């Protein structure tokens, strides 16, 4: 699981709450809160 504020690396992450996908395209990107529901837990899907 990935939470907001971590730097999980490049990839596509899906909000555990609403299913919204968030793409991080740089290893230094910080996981934001979900842009749709503002929850903070995601799992990596790609
Ligand atoms: Zn969400």
mmCIF file of the protein (N, C-alpha, C, O) and its ligand, coordinates in Angstrom:
data_MODEL
# 
_entry.id   MODEL 
# 
loop_
_entity.id 
_entity.type 
_entity.pdbx_number_of_molecules 
1 polymer     1 
2 non-polymer 1 
# 
_entity_poly.entity_id                      1 
_entity_poly.type                           'polypeptide(L)' 
_entity_poly.nstd_linkage                   no 
_entity_poly.nstd_monomer                   no 
_entity_poly.pdbx_seq_one_letter_code       
;(UNK)(UNK)(UNK)(UNK)(UNK)(UNK)(UNK)(UNK)(UNK)(UNK)(UNK)(UNK)(UNK)(UNK)(UNK)(UNK)
(UNK)(UNK)(UNK)(UNK)(UNK)(UNK)(UNK)(UNK)(UNK)(UNK)(UNK)(UNK)(UNK)(UNK)(UNK)(UNK)
(UNK)(UNK)(UNK)(UNK)(UNK)(UNK)(UNK)(UNK)(UNK)(UNK)(UNK)(UNK)(UNK)(UNK)
;
_entity_poly.pdbx_seq_one_letter_code_can   XXXXXXXXXXXXXXXXXXXXXXXXXXXXXXXXXXXXXXXXXXXXXX 
_entity_poly.pdbx_strand_id                 A 
# 
loop_
_entity_poly_seq.entity_id 
_entity_poly_seq.num 
_entity_poly_seq.mon_id 
_entity_poly_seq.hetero 
1 1  UNK n 
1 2  UNK n 
1 3  UNK n 
1 4  UNK n 
1 5  UNK n 
1 6  UNK n 
1 7  UNK n 
1 8  UNK n 
1 9  UNK n 
1 10 UNK n 
1 11 UNK n 
1 12 UNK n 
1 13 UNK n 
1 14 UNK n 
1 15 UNK n 
1 16 UNK n 
1 17 UNK n 
1 18 UNK n 
1 19 UNK n 
1 20 UNK n 
1 21 UNK n 
1 22 UNK n 
1 23 UNK n 
1 24 UNK n 
1 25 UNK n 
1 26 UNK n 
1 27 UNK n 
1 28 UNK n 
1 29 UNK n 
1 30 UNK n 
1 31 UNK n 
1 32 UNK n 
1 33 UNK n 
1 34 UNK n 
1 35 UNK n 
1 36 UNK n 
1 37 UNK n 
1 38 UNK n 
1 39 UNK n 
1 40 UNK n 
1 41 UNK n 
1 42 UNK n 
1 43 UNK n 
1 44 UNK n 
1 45 UNK n 
1 46 UNK n 
# 
loop_
_struct_asym.id 
_struct_asym.entity_id 
A 1 
B 2 
# 
loop_
_chem_comp.id 
_chem_comp.type 
_chem_comp.mon_nstd_flag 
UNK 'L-peptide linking' . 
ZN  non-polymer         . 
# 
_pdbx_entity_nonpoly.entity_id   2 
_pdbx_entity_nonpoly.name        ? 
_pdbx_entity_nonpoly.comp_id     ZN 
# 
_pdbx_nonpoly_scheme.asym_id         B 
_pdbx_nonpoly_scheme.entity_id       2 
_pdbx_nonpoly_scheme.mon_id          ZN 
_pdbx_nonpoly_scheme.ndb_seq_num     1 
_pdbx_nonpoly_scheme.pdb_seq_num     101 
_pdbx_nonpoly_scheme.auth_seq_num    101 
_pdbx_nonpoly_scheme.pdb_mon_id      ZN 
_pdbx_nonpoly_scheme.auth_mon_id     ZN 
_pdbx_nonpoly_scheme.pdb_strand_id   A 
_pdbx_nonpoly_scheme.pdb_ins_code    . 
# 
loop_
_atom_site.group_PDB 
_atom_site.id 
_atom_site.type_symbol 
_atom_site.label_atom_id 
_atom_site.label_alt_id 
_atom_site.label_comp_id 
_atom_site.label_asym_id 
_atom_site.label_entity_id 
_atom_site.label_seq_id 
_atom_site.pdbx_PDB_ins_code 
_atom_site.Cartn_x 
_atom_site.Cartn_y 
_atom_site.Cartn_z 
_atom_site.occupancy 
_atom_site.B_iso_or_equiv 
_atom_site.pdbx_formal_charge 
_atom_site.auth_seq_id 
_atom_site.auth_comp_id 
_atom_site.auth_asym_id 
_atom_site.auth_atom_id 
_atom_site.pdbx_PDB_model_num 
ATOM   1   N  N  . UNK A 1 1  ? 0.848   -1.193 0.000   1.00 0.00 ? 1   UNK A N  1 
ATOM   2   C  CA . UNK A 1 1  ? 0.000   0.000  0.000   1.00 0.00 ? 1   UNK A CA 1 
ATOM   3   C  C  . UNK A 1 1  ? 0.881   1.239  0.000   1.00 0.00 ? 1   UNK A C  1 
ATOM   4   O  O  . UNK A 1 1  ? 1.976   1.251  0.562   1.00 0.00 ? 1   UNK A O  1 
ATOM   5   N  N  . UNK A 1 2  ? 0.374   2.276  -0.643  1.00 0.00 ? 2   UNK A N  1 
ATOM   6   C  CA . UNK A 1 2  ? 1.073   3.553  -0.720  1.00 0.00 ? 2   UNK A CA 1 
ATOM   7   C  C  . UNK A 1 2  ? 0.170   4.620  -0.098  1.00 0.00 ? 2   UNK A C  1 
ATOM   8   O  O  . UNK A 1 2  ? -1.038  4.647  -0.335  1.00 0.00 ? 2   UNK A O  1 
ATOM   9   N  N  . UNK A 1 3  ? 0.768   5.478  0.686   1.00 0.00 ? 3   UNK A N  1 
ATOM   10  C  CA . UNK A 1 3  ? -0.028  6.550  1.282   1.00 0.00 ? 3   UNK A CA 1 
ATOM   11  C  C  . UNK A 1 3  ? 0.499   7.912  0.868   1.00 0.00 ? 3   UNK A C  1 
ATOM   12  O  O  . UNK A 1 3  ? 1.664   8.059  0.498   1.00 0.00 ? 3   UNK A O  1 
ATOM   13  N  N  . UNK A 1 4  ? -0.362  8.887  0.934   1.00 0.00 ? 4   UNK A N  1 
ATOM   14  C  CA . UNK A 1 4  ? -0.018  10.267 0.595   1.00 0.00 ? 4   UNK A CA 1 
ATOM   15  C  C  . UNK A 1 4  ? 1.213   10.722 1.374   1.00 0.00 ? 4   UNK A C  1 
ATOM   16  O  O  . UNK A 1 4  ? 1.321   10.511 2.582   1.00 0.00 ? 4   UNK A O  1 
ATOM   17  N  N  . UNK A 1 5  ? 2.136   11.353 0.650   1.00 0.00 ? 5   UNK A N  1 
ATOM   18  C  CA . UNK A 1 5  ? 3.353   11.853 1.264   1.00 0.00 ? 5   UNK A CA 1 
ATOM   19  C  C  . UNK A 1 5  ? 4.555   10.964 1.005   1.00 0.00 ? 5   UNK A C  1 
ATOM   20  O  O  . UNK A 1 5  ? 5.694   11.403 1.166   1.00 0.00 ? 5   UNK A O  1 
ATOM   21  N  N  . UNK A 1 6  ? 4.319   9.717  0.603   1.00 0.00 ? 6   UNK A N  1 
ATOM   22  C  CA . UNK A 1 6  ? 5.421   8.832  0.258   1.00 0.00 ? 6   UNK A CA 1 
ATOM   23  C  C  . UNK A 1 6  ? 5.922   9.147  -1.155  1.00 0.00 ? 6   UNK A C  1 
ATOM   24  O  O  . UNK A 1 6  ? 5.255   9.825  -1.937  1.00 0.00 ? 6   UNK A O  1 
ATOM   25  N  N  . UNK A 1 7  ? 7.120   8.631  -1.455  1.00 0.00 ? 7   UNK A N  1 
ATOM   26  C  CA . UNK A 1 7  ? 7.664   8.742  -2.814  1.00 0.00 ? 7   UNK A CA 1 
ATOM   27  C  C  . UNK A 1 7  ? 7.841   7.325  -3.349  1.00 0.00 ? 7   UNK A C  1 
ATOM   28  O  O  . UNK A 1 7  ? 8.941   6.772  -3.309  1.00 0.00 ? 7   UNK A O  1 
ATOM   29  N  N  . UNK A 1 8  ? 6.765   6.745  -3.846  1.00 0.00 ? 8   UNK A N  1 
ATOM   30  C  CA . UNK A 1 8  ? 6.773   5.328  -4.213  1.00 0.00 ? 8   UNK A CA 1 
ATOM   31  C  C  . UNK A 1 8  ? 7.422   5.026  -5.560  1.00 0.00 ? 8   UNK A C  1 
ATOM   32  O  O  . UNK A 1 8  ? 7.570   3.862  -5.932  1.00 0.00 ? 8   UNK A O  1 
ATOM   33  N  N  . UNK A 1 9  ? 7.806   6.063  -6.287  1.00 0.00 ? 9   UNK A N  1 
ATOM   34  C  CA . UNK A 1 9  ? 8.441   5.835  -7.580  1.00 0.00 ? 9   UNK A CA 1 
ATOM   35  C  C  . UNK A 1 9  ? 7.450   5.930  -8.728  1.00 0.00 ? 9   UNK A C  1 
ATOM   36  O  O  . UNK A 1 9  ? 6.256   6.160  -8.541  1.00 0.00 ? 9   UNK A O  1 
ATOM   37  N  N  . UNK A 1 10 ? 8.003   5.742  -9.939  1.00 0.00 ? 10  UNK A N  1 
ATOM   38  C  CA . UNK A 1 10 ? 7.163   5.850  -11.130 1.00 0.00 ? 10  UNK A CA 1 
ATOM   39  C  C  . UNK A 1 10 ? 6.116   4.750  -11.167 1.00 0.00 ? 10  UNK A C  1 
ATOM   40  O  O  . UNK A 1 10 ? 6.364   3.617  -10.755 1.00 0.00 ? 10  UNK A O  1 
ATOM   41  N  N  . UNK A 1 11 ? 4.946   5.105  -11.666 1.00 0.00 ? 11  UNK A N  1 
ATOM   42  C  CA . UNK A 1 11 ? 3.918   4.083  -11.815 1.00 0.00 ? 11  UNK A CA 1 
ATOM   43  C  C  . UNK A 1 11 ? 2.526   4.662  -11.751 1.00 0.00 ? 11  UNK A C  1 
ATOM   44  O  O  . UNK A 1 11 ? 2.332   5.864  -11.568 1.00 0.00 ? 11  UNK A O  1 
ATOM   45  N  N  . UNK A 1 12 ? 1.556   3.768  -11.907 1.00 0.00 ? 12  UNK A N  1 
ATOM   46  C  CA . UNK A 1 12 ? 0.161   4.149  -11.817 1.00 0.00 ? 12  UNK A CA 1 
ATOM   47  C  C  . UNK A 1 12 ? -0.413  3.582  -10.523 1.00 0.00 ? 12  UNK A C  1 
ATOM   48  O  O  . UNK A 1 12 ? -0.230  2.406  -10.211 1.00 0.00 ? 12  UNK A O  1 
ATOM   49  N  N  . UNK A 1 13 ? -1.086  4.409  -9.801  1.00 0.00 ? 13  UNK A N  1 
ATOM   50  C  CA . UNK A 1 13 ? -1.626  4.044  -8.500  1.00 0.00 ? 13  UNK A CA 1 
ATOM   51  C  C  . UNK A 1 13 ? -3.126  4.286  -8.499  1.00 0.00 ? 13  UNK A C  1 
ATOM   52  O  O  . UNK A 1 13 ? -3.625  5.216  -9.132  1.00 0.00 ? 13  UNK A O  1 
ATOM   53  N  N  . UNK A 1 14 ? -3.831  3.426  -7.774  1.00 0.00 ? 14  UNK A N  1 
ATOM   54  C  CA . UNK A 1 14 ? -5.287  3.538  -7.755  1.00 0.00 ? 14  UNK A CA 1 
ATOM   55  C  C  . UNK A 1 14 ? -5.771  3.773  -6.332  1.00 0.00 ? 14  UNK A C  1 
ATOM   56  O  O  . UNK A 1 14 ? -5.368  3.075  -5.401  1.00 0.00 ? 14  UNK A O  1 
ATOM   57  N  N  . UNK A 1 15 ? -6.628  4.752  -6.178  1.00 0.00 ? 15  UNK A N  1 
ATOM   58  C  CA . UNK A 1 15 ? -7.214  5.074  -4.876  1.00 0.00 ? 15  UNK A CA 1 
ATOM   59  C  C  . UNK A 1 15 ? -8.001  3.868  -4.357  1.00 0.00 ? 15  UNK A C  1 
ATOM   60  O  O  . UNK A 1 15 ? -8.815  3.291  -5.077  1.00 0.00 ? 15  UNK A O  1 
ATOM   61  N  N  . UNK A 1 16 ? -7.750  3.498  -3.106  1.00 0.00 ? 16  UNK A N  1 
ATOM   62  C  CA . UNK A 1 16 ? -8.459  2.353  -2.533  1.00 0.00 ? 16  UNK A CA 1 
ATOM   63  C  C  . UNK A 1 16 ? -9.917  2.679  -2.262  1.00 0.00 ? 16  UNK A C  1 
ATOM   64  O  O  . UNK A 1 16 ? -10.750 1.779  -2.157  1.00 0.00 ? 16  UNK A O  1 
ATOM   65  N  N  . UNK A 1 17 ? -10.221 3.944  -2.150  1.00 0.00 ? 17  UNK A N  1 
ATOM   66  C  CA . UNK A 1 17 ? -11.579 4.345  -1.807  1.00 0.00 ? 17  UNK A CA 1 
ATOM   67  C  C  . UNK A 1 17 ? -12.490 4.479  -3.023  1.00 0.00 ? 17  UNK A C  1 
ATOM   68  O  O  . UNK A 1 17 ? -13.597 3.939  -3.038  1.00 0.00 ? 17  UNK A O  1 
ATOM   69  N  N  . UNK A 1 18 ? -12.013 5.213  -4.061  1.00 0.00 ? 18  UNK A N  1 
ATOM   70  C  CA . UNK A 1 18 ? -12.904 5.531  -5.182  1.00 0.00 ? 18  UNK A CA 1 
ATOM   71  C  C  . UNK A 1 18 ? -12.432 4.976  -6.514  1.00 0.00 ? 18  UNK A C  1 
ATOM   72  O  O  . UNK A 1 18 ? -13.178 5.018  -7.492  1.00 0.00 ? 18  UNK A O  1 
ATOM   73  N  N  . UNK A 1 19 ? -11.211 4.455  -6.578  1.00 0.00 ? 19  UNK A N  1 
ATOM   74  C  CA . UNK A 1 19 ? -10.730 3.880  -7.823  1.00 0.00 ? 19  UNK A CA 1 
ATOM   75  C  C  . UNK A 1 19 ? -10.057 4.857  -8.764  1.00 0.00 ? 19  UNK A C  1 
ATOM   76  O  O  . UNK A 1 19 ? -9.610  4.468  -9.844  1.00 0.00 ? 19  UNK A O  1 
ATOM   77  N  N  . UNK A 1 20 ? -9.977  6.108  -8.379  1.00 0.00 ? 20  UNK A N  1 
ATOM   78  C  CA . UNK A 1 20 ? -9.304  7.107  -9.201  1.00 0.00 ? 20  UNK A CA 1 
ATOM   79  C  C  . UNK A 1 20 ? -7.840  6.725  -9.390  1.00 0.00 ? 20  UNK A C  1 
ATOM   80  O  O  . UNK A 1 20 ? -7.169  6.305  -8.447  1.00 0.00 ? 20  UNK A O  1 
ATOM   81  N  N  . UNK A 1 21 ? -7.357  6.874  -10.615 1.00 0.00 ? 21  UNK A N  1 
ATOM   82  C  CA . UNK A 1 21 ? -5.954  6.555  -10.881 1.00 0.00 ? 21  UNK A CA 1 
ATOM   83  C  C  . UNK A 1 21 ? -5.096  7.809  -10.833 1.00 0.00 ? 21  UNK A C  1 
ATOM   84  O  O  . UNK A 1 21 ? -5.497  8.879  -11.291 1.00 0.00 ? 21  UNK A O  1 
ATOM   85  N  N  . UNK A 1 22 ? -3.900  7.650  -10.264 1.00 0.00 ? 22  UNK A N  1 
ATOM   86  C  CA . UNK A 1 22 ? -2.932  8.731  -10.184 1.00 0.00 ? 22  UNK A CA 1 
ATOM   87  C  C  . UNK A 1 22 ? -1.638  8.218  -10.787 1.00 0.00 ? 22  UNK A C  1 
ATOM   88  O  O  . UNK A 1 22 ? -1.135  7.166  -10.394 1.00 0.00 ? 22  UNK A O  1 
ATOM   89  N  N  . UNK A 1 23 ? -1.100  8.961  -11.742 1.00 0.00 ? 23  UNK A N  1 
ATOM   90  C  CA . UNK A 1 23 ? 0.142   8.562  -12.394 1.00 0.00 ? 23  UNK A CA 1 
ATOM   91  C  C  . UNK A 1 23 ? 1.291   9.409  -11.858 1.00 0.00 ? 23  UNK A C  1 
ATOM   92  O  O  . UNK A 1 23 ? 1.235   10.639 -11.882 1.00 0.00 ? 23  UNK A O  1 
ATOM   93  N  N  . UNK A 1 24 ? 2.318   8.744  -11.381 1.00 0.00 ? 24  UNK A N  1 
ATOM   94  C  CA . UNK A 1 24 ? 3.551   9.430  -11.003 1.00 0.00 ? 24  UNK A CA 1 
ATOM   95  C  C  . UNK A 1 24 ? 4.600   9.100  -12.052 1.00 0.00 ? 24  UNK A C  1 
ATOM   96  O  O  . UNK A 1 24 ? 4.863   7.930  -12.327 1.00 0.00 ? 24  UNK A O  1 
ATOM   97  N  N  . UNK A 1 25 ? 5.200   10.133 -12.641 1.00 0.00 ? 25  UNK A N  1 
ATOM   98  C  CA . UNK A 1 25 ? 6.132   9.893  -13.745 1.00 0.00 ? 25  UNK A CA 1 
ATOM   99  C  C  . UNK A 1 25 ? 7.567   10.243 -13.394 1.00 0.00 ? 25  UNK A C  1 
ATOM   100 O  O  . UNK A 1 25 ? 8.422   10.333 -14.275 1.00 0.00 ? 25  UNK A O  1 
ATOM   101 N  N  . UNK A 1 26 ? 7.831   10.439 -12.118 1.00 0.00 ? 26  UNK A N  1 
ATOM   102 C  CA . UNK A 1 26 ? 9.201   10.703 -11.714 1.00 0.00 ? 26  UNK A CA 1 
ATOM   103 C  C  . UNK A 1 26 ? 9.452   10.073 -10.351 1.00 0.00 ? 26  UNK A C  1 
ATOM   104 O  O  . UNK A 1 26 ? 8.556   10.028 -9.508  1.00 0.00 ? 26  UNK A O  1 
ATOM   105 N  N  . UNK A 1 27 ? 10.667  9.589  -10.138 1.00 0.00 ? 27  UNK A N  1 
ATOM   106 C  CA . UNK A 1 27 ? 10.972  8.915  -8.869  1.00 0.00 ? 27  UNK A CA 1 
ATOM   107 C  C  . UNK A 1 27 ? 10.927  9.864  -7.684  1.00 0.00 ? 27  UNK A C  1 
ATOM   108 O  O  . UNK A 1 27 ? 10.833  9.428  -6.536  1.00 0.00 ? 27  UNK A O  1 
ATOM   109 N  N  . UNK A 1 28 ? 10.995  11.172 -7.962  1.00 0.00 ? 28  UNK A N  1 
ATOM   110 C  CA . UNK A 1 28 ? 10.983  12.142 -6.867  1.00 0.00 ? 28  UNK A CA 1 
ATOM   111 C  C  . UNK A 1 28 ? 9.593   12.694 -6.589  1.00 0.00 ? 28  UNK A C  1 
ATOM   112 O  O  . UNK A 1 28 ? 9.418   13.512 -5.686  1.00 0.00 ? 28  UNK A O  1 
ATOM   113 N  N  . UNK A 1 29 ? 8.603   12.250 -7.363  1.00 0.00 ? 29  UNK A N  1 
ATOM   114 C  CA . UNK A 1 29 ? 7.237   12.722 -7.136  1.00 0.00 ? 29  UNK A CA 1 
ATOM   115 C  C  . UNK A 1 29 ? 6.693   12.207 -5.807  1.00 0.00 ? 29  UNK A C  1 
ATOM   116 O  O  . UNK A 1 29 ? 6.893   11.047 -5.444  1.00 0.00 ? 29  UNK A O  1 
ATOM   117 N  N  . UNK A 1 30 ? 6.013   13.076 -5.102  1.00 0.00 ? 30  UNK A N  1 
ATOM   118 C  CA . UNK A 1 30 ? 5.375   12.695 -3.849  1.00 0.00 ? 30  UNK A CA 1 
ATOM   119 C  C  . UNK A 1 30 ? 3.910   12.350 -4.120  1.00 0.00 ? 30  UNK A C  1 
ATOM   120 O  O  . UNK A 1 30 ? 3.222   13.047 -4.865  1.00 0.00 ? 30  UNK A O  1 
ATOM   121 N  N  . UNK A 1 31 ? 3.456   11.280 -3.513  1.00 0.00 ? 31  UNK A N  1 
ATOM   122 C  CA . UNK A 1 31 ? 2.057   10.869 -3.684  1.00 0.00 ? 31  UNK A CA 1 
ATOM   123 C  C  . UNK A 1 31 ? 1.128   11.947 -3.130  1.00 0.00 ? 31  UNK A C  1 
ATOM   124 O  O  . UNK A 1 31 ? 1.205   12.301 -1.954  1.00 0.00 ? 31  UNK A O  1 
ATOM   125 N  N  . UNK A 1 32 ? 0.253   12.463 -3.989  1.00 0.00 ? 32  UNK A N  1 
ATOM   126 C  CA . UNK A 1 32 ? -0.695  13.476 -3.516  1.00 0.00 ? 32  UNK A CA 1 
ATOM   127 C  C  . UNK A 1 32 ? -1.910  12.795 -2.892  1.00 0.00 ? 32  UNK A C  1 
ATOM   128 O  O  . UNK A 1 32 ? -2.070  11.580 -3.007  1.00 0.00 ? 32  UNK A O  1 
ATOM   129 N  N  . UNK A 1 33 ? -2.761  13.570 -2.235  1.00 0.00 ? 33  UNK A N  1 
ATOM   130 C  CA . UNK A 1 33 ? -4.058  12.998 -1.866  1.00 0.00 ? 33  UNK A CA 1 
ATOM   131 C  C  . UNK A 1 33 ? -4.847  12.707 -3.131  1.00 0.00 ? 33  UNK A C  1 
ATOM   132 O  O  . UNK A 1 33 ? -4.560  13.282 -4.181  1.00 0.00 ? 33  UNK A O  1 
ATOM   133 N  N  . UNK A 1 34 ? -5.830  11.830 -3.052  1.00 0.00 ? 34  UNK A N  1 
ATOM   134 C  CA . UNK A 1 34 ? -6.636  11.521 -4.222  1.00 0.00 ? 34  UNK A CA 1 
ATOM   135 C  C  . UNK A 1 34 ? -7.280  12.799 -4.761  1.00 0.00 ? 34  UNK A C  1 
ATOM   136 O  O  . UNK A 1 34 ? -7.914  13.541 -4.011  1.00 0.00 ? 34  UNK A O  1 
ATOM   137 N  N  . UNK A 1 35 ? -7.115  13.057 -6.074  1.00 0.00 ? 35  UNK A N  1 
ATOM   138 C  CA . UNK A 1 35 ? -7.692  14.269 -6.656  1.00 0.00 ? 35  UNK A CA 1 
ATOM   139 C  C  . UNK A 1 35 ? -9.213  14.247 -6.686  1.00 0.00 ? 35  UNK A C  1 
ATOM   140 O  O  . UNK A 1 35 ? -9.851  15.284 -6.870  1.00 0.00 ? 35  UNK A O  1 
ATOM   141 N  N  . UNK A 1 36 ? -9.785  13.080 -6.509  1.00 0.00 ? 36  UNK A N  1 
ATOM   142 C  CA . UNK A 1 36 ? -11.240 12.958 -6.596  1.00 0.00 ? 36  UNK A CA 1 
ATOM   143 C  C  . UNK A 1 36 ? -11.906 12.972 -5.215  1.00 0.00 ? 36  UNK A C  1 
ATOM   144 O  O  . UNK A 1 36 ? -12.873 13.700 -4.991  1.00 0.00 ? 36  UNK A O  1 
ATOM   145 N  N  . UNK A 1 37 ? -11.378 12.158 -4.296  1.00 0.00 ? 37  UNK A N  1 
ATOM   146 C  CA . UNK A 1 37 ? -12.043 12.042 -2.997  1.00 0.00 ? 37  UNK A CA 1 
ATOM   147 C  C  . UNK A 1 37 ? -11.167 12.477 -1.825  1.00 0.00 ? 37  UNK A C  1 
ATOM   148 O  O  . UNK A 1 37 ? -11.621 12.509 -0.681  1.00 0.00 ? 37  UNK A O  1 
ATOM   149 N  N  . UNK A 1 38 ? -9.899  12.813 -2.117  1.00 0.00 ? 38  UNK A N  1 
ATOM   150 C  CA . UNK A 1 38 ? -8.970  13.323 -1.104  1.00 0.00 ? 38  UNK A CA 1 
ATOM   151 C  C  . UNK A 1 38 ? -8.592  12.309 -0.036  1.00 0.00 ? 38  UNK A C  1 
ATOM   152 O  O  . UNK A 1 38 ? -8.118  12.686 1.036   1.00 0.00 ? 38  UNK A O  1 
ATOM   153 N  N  . UNK A 1 39 ? -8.799  11.017 -0.318  1.00 0.00 ? 39  UNK A N  1 
ATOM   154 C  CA . UNK A 1 39 ? -8.315  9.989  0.594   1.00 0.00 ? 39  UNK A CA 1 
ATOM   155 C  C  . UNK A 1 39 ? -6.813  9.800  0.374   1.00 0.00 ? 39  UNK A C  1 
ATOM   156 O  O  . UNK A 1 39 ? -6.240  10.367 -0.556  1.00 0.00 ? 39  UNK A O  1 
ATOM   157 N  N  . UNK A 1 40 ? -6.193  9.016  1.217   1.00 0.00 ? 40  UNK A N  1 
ATOM   158 C  CA . UNK A 1 40 ? -4.733  8.964  1.229   1.00 0.00 ? 40  UNK A CA 1 
ATOM   159 C  C  . UNK A 1 40 ? -4.136  7.566  1.064   1.00 0.00 ? 40  UNK A C  1 
ATOM   160 O  O  . UNK A 1 40 ? -2.939  7.373  1.272   1.00 0.00 ? 40  UNK A O  1 
ATOM   161 N  N  . UNK A 1 41 ? -4.967  6.596  0.692   1.00 0.00 ? 41  UNK A N  1 
ATOM   162 C  CA . UNK A 1 41 ? -4.444  5.235  0.538   1.00 0.00 ? 41  UNK A CA 1 
ATOM   163 C  C  . UNK A 1 41 ? -4.635  4.748  -0.907  1.00 0.00 ? 41  UNK A C  1 
ATOM   164 O  O  . UNK A 1 41 ? -5.716  4.865  -1.484  1.00 0.00 ? 41  UNK A O  1 
ATOM   165 N  N  . UNK A 1 42 ? -3.557  4.203  -1.465  1.00 0.00 ? 42  UNK A N  1 
ATOM   166 C  CA . UNK A 1 42 ? -3.543  3.756  -2.858  1.00 0.00 ? 42  UNK A CA 1 
ATOM   167 C  C  . UNK A 1 42 ? -2.858  2.404  -2.960  1.00 0.00 ? 42  UNK A C  1 
ATOM   168 O  O  . UNK A 1 42 ? -2.095  2.024  -2.072  1.00 0.00 ? 42  UNK A O  1 
ATOM   169 N  N  . UNK A 1 43 ? -3.122  1.684  -4.025  1.00 0.00 ? 43  UNK A N  1 
ATOM   170 C  CA . UNK A 1 43 ? -2.305  0.528  -4.334  1.00 0.00 ? 43  UNK A CA 1 
ATOM   171 C  C  . UNK A 1 43 ? -1.786  0.660  -5.762  1.00 0.00 ? 43  UNK A C  1 
ATOM   172 O  O  . UNK A 1 43 ? -2.423  1.271  -6.620  1.00 0.00 ? 43  UNK A O  1 
ATOM   173 N  N  . UNK A 1 44 ? -0.623  0.075  -5.994  1.00 0.00 ? 44  UNK A N  1 
ATOM   174 C  CA . UNK A 1 44 ? 0.030   0.201  -7.294  1.00 0.00 ? 44  UNK A CA 1 
ATOM   175 C  C  . UNK A 1 44 ? -0.615  -0.768 -8.274  1.00 0.00 ? 44  UNK A C  1 
ATOM   176 O  O  . UNK A 1 44 ? -0.828  -1.938 -7.956  1.00 0.00 ? 44  UNK A O  1 
ATOM   177 N  N  . UNK A 1 45 ? -0.922  -0.272 -9.465  1.00 0.00 ? 45  UNK A N  1 
ATOM   178 C  CA . UNK A 1 45 ? -1.542  -1.142 -10.463 1.00 0.00 ? 45  UNK A CA 1 
ATOM   179 C  C  . UNK A 1 45 ? -0.689  -1.293 -11.705 1.00 0.00 ? 45  UNK A C  1 
ATOM   180 O  O  . UNK A 1 45 ? -1.000  -2.116 -12.565 1.00 0.00 ? 45  UNK A O  1 
ATOM   181 N  N  . UNK A 1 46 ? 0.373   -0.524 -11.822 1.00 0.00 ? 46  UNK A N  1 
ATOM   182 C  CA . UNK A 1 46 ? 1.195   -0.610 -13.020 1.00 0.00 ? 46  UNK A CA 1 
ATOM   183 C  C  . UNK A 1 46 ? 2.570   0.004  -12.781 1.00 0.00 ? 46  UNK A C  1 
ATOM   184 O  O  . UNK A 1 46 ? 3.404   0.021  -13.686 1.00 0.00 ? 46  UNK A O  1 
HETATM 185 ZN ZN . ZN  B 2 .  ? -10.221 8.547  -4.303  1.00 0.00 ? 101 ZN  A ZN 1 
# 
